[in-house]
């Protein structure tokens, strides 16, 4: 699936604090990164996934692509948060044509939006087997608000590019994981992407996504807590969060505040895992793979390891998808690679994909 050869796209991950871009070229049986970069987005240009300053976001996209000399016009972008609903539903066995005809009506029962206001997509996870007595099929249903899709494709258009694929963050992450790590049958893997304003969780069982959830907390929660507790500006708190001492406060002052936020995030992750186990046919988690800029927050990885008793590792999106050494040297600076996972997963998409 991932290594189909056709026209390549630029993967564009538009986050609330920065926009990231990845461009790939085929290399042997895999891919090589020929362009990668990140450009900050002015504060409050995107709030809770909603674009509030389209000109500022379009400007950041344009600066990023121009500075990295990325000339490809077609891009793949993604959405997450409350504008996207992902549900696994059970239906009686039916043909592909019957499913295509009835999916809109079936979706109405599960989607809390007017069905006319969303774009629907779906994938059959298990087609069932009537001969074996399995008379139901399992379908992964995805609905995204048309208004939100239009907002994101609009700013990409303002930046002089065309969005030909709009994916979901959690599935882009899965694409990047599959390309770099492969899929082990039967293994339960949690892909956890901790961004600035949201944390995406995608739980895989073998090669299938069986549970997704977006938590409305991320790296900004750490910055806001430091602002409040230590009476700092957003900019000063953001620098302090990343380990830089500032006037009037040291990183030692920040540690207990940061750990308290990490503890709150762990509680939300715990609720997610508990719900997954209660509604799934497995109650184990074999591996947690973490990406996103907020994953380097004080105590985050240690708390994950302690609380969930599963191996925790940092997602390396360049494990098998290699870097062009002439452009990047042998590696990227520490901490940069985990922020590229969603953009790389998007760059693996093709214009002909559903």
N, C-alpha and C positions, 0 to 999 in steps of 0.2 A: 504493500500500500504506500509506504513512505517513499520508496525509491523508484516510483514511476517517473519516466523521463518525459517531460513536456516543458512548455514555456515556464520559466522561473518567475517568481514574484519576490518583491521585497517584503519581509516580515516587519510589520510596524506595530509595536506594542505601545499604545497611548495610555500612560498611567497618569495618576493625579499629581505626581511630582516631577515626572520626566517622561520623555518619549524615547523609546529604544528602537533601533533599526538593525536588521541583519539581512545581508544578501549572500546567497550561496551559488556555487557552481558545481556541476557533477565532477567527481574525482574518483576514478576506479569504480568500486561498487557502492560508494557512498557520496559524500559531499565535502566541499571545502568552503570555509568562510572567506569571502573576498572583501566584504565590507561589514563593519560593525561600529556602532557608536551610540551615544546617549546625549540628550540635550535637555536641560532643565526646563520645566514649564513654570511660568510665573505663578506664585501662590494664589489659590482660590480660582484658578482658571477652570478647574474641574473639581466639582464638589459632589461627593457621594456618587461618582460615576456620571454626573450630569455636566455637560460642557456649558459653562457660564460666560466664557470669553472666547468665542470662536476665533477671533482674529489673533489672539495671543497663542492659542494652540496651533493654528495653521502656521504662524510665524516660526514657532519652535520646530515643527515638522520640516518646514522649508530650510531653516538654518542647518538642521541635522543632515538632511539629504545632500544639500549643497556642499557642506564642509567635508563630507565623506565621499564626495564625487560619485554619488549614486544616481545614475541617469535613468534607470528602469522606471517606467511610468506606472505600471500596474503593481498594486500592493495588496497584501492580505492583512486585515486588522481583526480585532476581537473585542468582545464585550464581556462584562461580568456583573455581578451585583443584582439588585432588585429588578432590573430590566430584562433579566433572563431567567427562565424557568426550565429546569431539567428534571424530568421525572421518568422513572421506569414504570411502565404500565403493563398490565396483563390483559390480553384479548383472546377471544376464541380463534382457533386456527383459521386463517383465510389466505387467499391467493394474494400476490403482490398487487394485482389490479384492484381487488376488493379493499385491500388496506389503503391504497392511495385514494380510493374514492371515499372511504369512511373516516380517515384519520382526523379531518376537521371536526366532525361531529363527536368523535371519541375524545378529542382534545378538550372540547368545551367543558367536559366534566372535571378536568384536572387543572385547567389554566385559570387563574383568578383575574384575567383581563378579558375584555371583549375580543372574541376571536378575530373580528375584522381589524383589530389594532395590532396584530402580531404577525410575524413571519414564522411559519412552522417548518420544522424538519424532523426527521425520525430515522431510526436505524433498527432493524430487527436484530435482537441479541440472541434469541432462541426461537426458532421457527416451530418448535413443538414436534411431536411425532404421534399422530393418531393411532398408528399401528401398535405403538408401545404403551398406549393408554394416556399419553400426555396430550390432552386435547386443547391446551392453551399455548399461546405464544407470548414471548416477552419482547416489548418494544421500548426503545429509549426515545423519549419525546423531548424535543427542544423547541421552546417558543421565545422569541425576542421581540420586544416592542419596536414597531416600525419607526416610531418617532425617534427612538434612541439610535437605531441604525442610521436614519437619515442625518442625525446630528454628527455622527462620527464620519460617515462617508462625505458629508458636506465639508468638514474642515480639511479632510484629505483632498477634496476637490479644490478648495481655496488655496492649498499648498501646491497645486499644479499636478497632482497625481490622481489616479483612479483606483478606488477600492473595488476589486473584482471578487474578493472573498471576505465575508465577515464571519469569523469563527467565535468560539467561546473560549475564554482564557484557560479553563480547566482542560479542554480538549487539545488546545495548542501545547500545553504542558505535557500531555500524554504523548503527542506526536514527537516532541523533543526527547522524551524519555525512551520511547520505543527505538528511535534512531540511534541513540547512544548506548542503551543498556540491553535492548531486546526485551522480550516478554517470557517469563517462566511460567508454564502451565501450573495452575493451582496455587501460585504464590499470591498473597494479599499485600499489595504495596500502596502506601499512602503517599501521594504527591501533594506537598504542602507549599504553596507559593505565598510568601508574606510580603505584600506590597506596601505602599505608603498609606492607602486608605482602606484596603481590603485584604483578606487572606483567603485564597482559593484552596479548597480541599477537593481532590479527586482520588477516590479509592478504587484501585484496580484489582480485579480477581482474574489472574491470567492476563489475557489480552483485552478484557472487557472492562469498561468503566461501569461500576455497579452502584456508586453513590457519589454525588457531588454536593458541595455546599459552599457558599461564599459568606464569610464572616465579615461584618461591617466594621472591622478594626484592623489596624496595621501600624506602620511606622509612625504615622502622624500622631497616634495616641501617646507614644513615648515623648514626642516633642511637646505636645500640649500639656502633659503631666509635668514636665520640667518647667515649662512656662509658669504654670500655676503654683507649683511647690517652691520654686526658687526665684519667682518673680523676674523672669527673663523675657526678652523679645523672642519671637519665633525663630529668627535667624541665629541668635546666640544659643537657644535651646537645641536647635538642629545641629550646630557644631559640637556642642557639649555631648549630645547623644552619641555622636560618632567618635568620641574619645578625646576631643581637643579641649584642653583647659581654656577657660575664658575669664575675663575680668569679673571678679566677685564669686566665682564658683570653679570647683575642680571636678574631674571625673569621679573622684571618690565621693563627693557630695551627691553626684547623680546616681550612683550605683543603687542605693535602696529604692529610689523612685522608679528607676528602670525595671528593677526586679519585681516591684509591685505590679507594674503594667504587664510584664511577662506572665505573672501569676494569673491575672485576669484573662489573658489570651489563652493560657493553658486550660482554664475552666471551660471556655467556649469550645476548645478543641475536644476536651473530655466529653462534653455534651454531644458533640457531633459523633465521636467514636461510639459512645453508648447507644445512640439512636441507630447507628449503622449496625451494630451487633444485635440489637433487639429486632431489627427488621430484615436481617440477612440470614443466610443459611450457614454462616461461619462466624465464630466469635473471636477470631484471632487476627492479629496484625503482624506480618513478618518483617516489615521494613518501612521506615519513614524517610523519604527523600525530600530535602528542604531546599527551596530556592527563594529568590526575592531579596531586596535590600534590607528589609526589616528582620531577616533571619539572623543577622549579625548582632542584634540587640543583646544587651547584657542579660545573661542567664537563659536566653531563649533555647539554645541547643541542649544545654545541661538539663534544664527542666523537662524538655521533651523526653530525653533519655531516661531520667529518673522516674517520671510519672507513668510512662507508657511501656516500659520494659521491652522495648523493641530497638533494634539497631537503627541509629539515626545517622544520616550522612548528608553532606552538602551536594546538591545536584551539580554535576559537571556537564553542561551542554556541549562541551568541546572534547568529550571523551573519545568519541569516534568521528564526529563531524569535526574535521581538523581545521586549524587556522592556517592561512597562507603566511608562511614564515617570512616571506619578503616584506609583507605589509605590517605584520604584528610582532615579529620576532618569534620566539618559541612559545610564549604564553602571554596572557593578559595580566595586569596587576591584580593582586589578591583582592577578593571581594567583588570584582567586576563580573566574573563569569556567571555567578548565580542570578544576576539581574537580567541575563540575556535569554533565559530559558523560554519564556513565552514568545519573544520575537523570533527565536530560532525555530520554534515549533510552527509559527506562522509562515516562515520562509520555506518550510518543507511542503506547504500546500501548493496546489497547482490550480490554474484558472479553470480547468475543467472539473475540479472536485465539486461534489455536492456540498 
